[in-house]
Amino acid sequence: GTNTPRHVDGMLGALQGKSKEKPKLVHRIDKDTSGILVIARTAASAKKLTESFKKRKTNKIYWALVKGRPSQMEGVIQAPLDKEPGTRGERMTVSDDGKRAVTDFKMMDSAAGTATWMAFRPVTGRTHQIRVHATLLGTPIVGDGKYGGKDAFIDGPVSRKLHLHARSLDIDHPDGGTLSVK
């Protein structure tokens, strides 16, 4: 994130070992999201992996604990996103002038309508897309005060951290075939 003194890109040299090339960060996640990052060992691999993302030849699944229960068990959210003007930090908003943003979702389980375990599959890859789209469903991600405000928190033993996890990724392997990571 902006103004973060200790970040993944700055630590990639530690993964270099005896290689002539420093690894390259190909795909990142929000600083408060857990899960999969994509790091390439060579520039050639980074180029091929980046192409898979650009051509939307990847399949990403995110898990989230959301507050409440969506009205549908599964569906598609289509709401264009644009950067929100102002000085509130990097924040996205739904806007007719925004870039196309599409997210598939499926309810995995629910606890008495208080919290729901959801799977999200972003078809497009906009900044904070899942976080904004989850809030549009009326079910903000637990711990996401940025988009859900006070409604994103649950009383009790649940951590106040963002409950969003990059669970799996299928991507074209630079040497052919598919690389599947969980």
CORHUWO-V799389 format. One record per residue. N is the residue number from 1. NEAR is the number of other C-alpha atoms within 12 Angstrom. Layout:
n:N near:NEAR
n:N near:NEAR
This chain:
n:1 near:18
n:2 near:10
n:3 near:9
n:4 near:11
n:5 near:10
n:6 near:12
n:7 near:17
n:8 near:24
n:9 near:23
n:10 near:16
n:11 near:16
n:12 near:22
n:13 near:20
n:14 near:16
n:15 near:21
n:16 near:17
n:17 near:12
n:18 near:11
n:19 near:13
n:20 near:12
n:21 near:19
n:22 near:23
n:23 near:28
n:24 near:30
n:25 near:28
n:26 near:29
n:27 near:28
n:28 near:26
n:29 near:29
n:30 near:28
n:31 near:22
n:32 near:23
n:33 near:27
n:34 near:20
n:35 near:25
n:36 near:27
n:37 near:25
n:38 near:34
n:39 near:28
n:40 near:27
n:41 near:27
n:42 near:22
n:43 near:20
n:44 near:19
n:45 near:24
n:46 near:26
n:47 near:23
n:48 near:25
n:49 near:34
n:50 near:27
n:51 near:20
n:52 near:27
n:53 near:28
n:54 near:18
n:55 near:16
n:56 near:18
n:57 near:22
n:58 near:29
n:59 near:29
n:60 near:37
n:61 near:31
n:62 near:37
n:63 near:36
n:64 near:40
n:65 near:42
n:66 near:46
n:67 near:37
n:68 near:31
n:69 near:29
n:70 near:32
n:71 near:17
n:72 near:19
n:73 near:20
n:74 near:20
n:75 near:22
n:76 near:25
n:77 near:31
n:78 near:27
n:79 near:31
n:80 near:28
n:81 near:31
n:82 near:23
n:83 near:24
n:84 near:20
n:85 near:13
n:86 near:10
n:87 near:8
n:88 near:12
n:89 near:13
n:90 near:19
n:91 near:22
n:92 near:29
n:93 near:31
n:94 near:30
n:95 near:18
n:96 near:14
n:97 near:14
n:98 near:19
n:99 near:21
n:100 near:22
n:101 near:32
n:102 near:26
n:103 near:35
n:104 near:31
n:105 near:34
n:106 near:31
n:107 near:32
n:108 near:22
n:109 near:22
n:110 near:22
n:111 near:16
n:112 near:11
n:113 near:17
n:114 near:24
n:115 near:31
n:116 near:33
n:117 near:33
n:118 near:39
n:119 near:33
n:120 near:39
n:121 near:35
n:122 near:38
n:123 near:28
n:124 near:31
n:125 near:29
n:126 near:29
n:127 near:28
n:128 near:35
n:129 near:40
n:130 near:51
n:131 near:47
n:132 near:39
n:133 near:39
n:134 near:47
n:135 near:34
n:136 near:26
n:137 near:32
n:138 near:25
n:139 near:39
n:140 near:39
n:141 near:49
n:142 near:41
n:143 near:32
n:144 near:34
n:145 near:24
n:146 near:26
n:147 near:32
n:148 near:27
n:149 near:20
n:150 near:17
n:151 near:24
n:152 near:32
n:153 near:30
n:154 near:29
n:155 near:15
n:156 near:8
n:157 near:8
n:158 near:18
n:159 near:15
n:160 near:21
n:161 near:23
n:162 near:30
n:163 near:37
n:164 near:35
n:165 near:34
n:166 near:32
n:167 near:26
n:168 near:25
n:169 near:29
n:170 near:25
n:171 near:31
n:172 near:27
n:173 near:26
n:174 near:21
n:175 near:13
n:176 near:12
n:177 near:10
n:178 near:17
n:179 near:21
n:180 near:18
n:181 near:20
n:182 near:19
